[in-house]
């Protein structure tokens, strides 16, 4: 049953891969405080595809995510219910048997490439944020992250960036900038970025939402 304790305020954060979305979301999560929902959790399970072919799929298109499940869970959270999300394994490109839960609360940070792509998601967001950074900065961050966290080689990361990441960003991610309430540079100090977002929230938040700390 839905809880009436909260009327949640959702903040969407998008931008090109490794522009700084995740770090901004984590910083805001500590300041508010608030849970962070990564859209990466909603990648589709590729169990039906041979393991050695999964890495060649295009993960930088909206169709790679389970939009219906995402919208269903965001709407549930907006109505005061707990949010259930899949736990995704990037090394095997499969959903694990685990499911994560985010309990109802006053805030939720929704972070990912396509946070501002779908109208059904945008209409649930109180503050929409676009994080931008130079291509060279994003490439360096992406390479280091995927090698460290996802077991990739430098060559495979560079191939993927040139084959799908950059072209798909131009097609699907960068247009989200037009829907943003707040645009910040992912090369700025995190505290400065967070302060800009919080200021918009203070102006836009409805009366029943607590003011950020």
Secondary structure, DSSP 8 states (H G I E B T S, - for coil): ---SS---EEEEEEESTTSSHHHHHHHHHHHHT-EEEEGGGGB---TTS-HHHHTTS--SSGGGB-HHHHHHHHHHHHTT--EEEEEEETTTTEEEEEEEEE---SEEEEESTTTTT-HHHHTTEEEEEEEE--HHHHHHHHHHHHHHHS---HHHHHHHIIIIIHHHIIIIIGGGGGG-SEEEETTS-HHHHHHHHHHHHHHH--TTS----
